[in-house]
């Protein structure tokens, strides 16, 4: 830590497992924590373990965790000098990041300018092309109003194409178009959807890749010009564009290939002056990487990178925000073994309907190579107001096969009663021959689920 630290008290502008994860990292570094919570989260674990806790509003996120003014007021009232946004909520809100800094506080994340640049998919792609990061073939800038020009662009890119909202995310604001005759309607509908969902009707289009994998490169960047890449994650098992299970490293891709793309990502970060943790997301098909977006925050799946690198990503976020230099060089980062993360959701494993309620039994697994990141304890009530994520089981092994075997044992040991969870779904996936082989594409889980429903 610096001799004259910029802050010693951190307000955690989040809830659930990530709030507890940030709190632990703060305590490790000798930092005090402020927990803000909605009325629905008054009994949450991180609230009880914080140095200071403050209720910031009712259950509705818009009146609590998404209330930027309320969060800044909470920081002033509690004497917090820094705010960590976690993931979700306001973590990628450039205006919030700017407001935090304008208030004289430290935003534990990138600058508002970086968030703004990478949050706009068109601007982000342009910046990545300039930095030499390969991108999905597509329009060079926003789609024009003239539909004949749009059709010419699509024909040049090659059908099928996917029309996307520039300010979109989370799987919303996109449509696949198989033929030119359907393009005009797709553009019109997507623009309307984008305006309603994101307040920005700007669109672009890309070639629709048929069977790509979703590969991520984690980066860490300090404010002294050092940018590091921390290996690759495979996040291809997705349902409705939402990740279900992730692993590191990406199976079947050579270390040399990963190193080449990782080096380009680090160089891109240096060029744009990025700071903190971030993740480059790529589609990978036929040996080719194609950039799609950058997440300017810590991600749900960061633990598997921590397991395979030995680097505490959240602690490094805090140190970087203090102005410290990264204490390691790229050559010091050794990727070892394999890690898998299963996201545990309070939902029916077949219908995926949310399953709020009180957890009456919560038996966690253990043993070598098993980590569970969760805020849940027996007696905890899963609220209907927020995301259904209740924890993450992470397994580590010297090989992928060992990591899978350990995860199977861990899920068999875990006992949850009072609500439904997706543990049976994970158990079925771990027994699937295609998953065992490695390298499934991003559409695989949807096809797999369709077959399961038909049986």
Phi, psi and omega in degrees: 000153180297157176294323177242082184299145180288336181204154174229002178223124186245127172271127180262107185272060183196187184216180171066208188295326182288328176296317178292322179297315178295318180301317179296318179296321178298313182296325177301323183266007178078023180261141175282154182235145173244122176262126171255144185210153173276167179302328181289337184256018186302330182261014181294151185299315183293336177293315181291332184265357180284157175290323177223140177229140184219127175285132183244009177151182180287182187299321184304127183301325181298336181253010179220275187289341178257007181271093184300316180297320179296322179293319179293322176296319178299321178296317179295317183294328184260357180076019177288138179256355182214155178230127173255121185273351183067222174235160184071193181045242185260016187295332180241033179261106185298323180296323178293316178301317178297318182295322178299312181293321180297329179282001179085014179256168178260125174270120183275085184168188180288171177291160176301325180296319179293318179298318181295316181298312185277342178283336175269113189298327180291312179298319181298315180296321179297317180295323181289321177300317180296332180271001178085014177273126183293139182238160175296132177303134181184194181293144178266078183113184182295151175291136179286168180287331182287116185292330178295322177292321178299316179297322179295320178297315182296319179295324179291321178290319180103125177285151358286152177239165175235126178269129185231150173279134181299324181259017186281179179173166177066023178085001180261158177074046178207147179216136176272134180238121185274332185213158186301327183296337183262359189292314184301315180296318180298318179296315181298311182295319182292322178297317178296316179298318180295320178298316181290318186276323188238356182069020183212109184275003183297133182236161168216170177226154179223161171296135177274112181280134192287310183222061181276163169259158178256109183242136181241147173241118178276136177233155172227133183223130175267185182263016182243016175094002178266127177228126184239146171251143189242043178086187185238151173240145173256116182240039188283338180281099185226148173236122182052045177067011177252130183290144181244315182218138180231158176213155178220133359278179180285119183295141173083002177249127187294149177304326180295319179295317178297318181298322181295314181287325178297319178298320179294322179296316179298319179294322177298320178297319178296320182295321183266000179070037182287146176228149176090201180268148177198167181221127174270129180252133183231152161265139184231120182211134178054039176079008184243132174269141178221115182296138175241320179191169174237133174264122188263053185196176169285146182252160179307320188271014182301333182301328182290331174288322176300319182293324185270350178243340184077013182256130177276100187295320181290319176298322178293324174304315182293317180295318179299317180296336176281352181095006182286154173278147172297130186274010181227157175252166181303321181294341181277347185273110178253124179275120186232140174063203184215144179226147179230140175238128173253121177281124179265119180244146174276087183201159176291131185288353180248317181265341182066019174289137178302149182230071177291162180146182182268130179277117184266339176221136184212082180262117183268149178281168178210197180102172182303135174075015181245130178228137177235118176260111182202155175255000189274144170225165177300134183096352179289141178256120176283120185277150179276359189271344190233180176307149185276002180295125179243356178166176180220129174259125181242129176244145177232140177214162178295333178229166177298320181299320179291321178298319178296315181299317180293324178292320178301316179295317182299315181292328177292327180285330187287129181235121180233129179228155180104332176221169172267148175226170180268020177303315178301326177297313178298321180296320178293320179296320181292339178267358184283129182299322180293320177294319180301325179289326178092151174089026178289157183270174187289346178264357187298314184297320178298318178295319181297317180292324178296319178294319181296320180294325183287339183286000000 
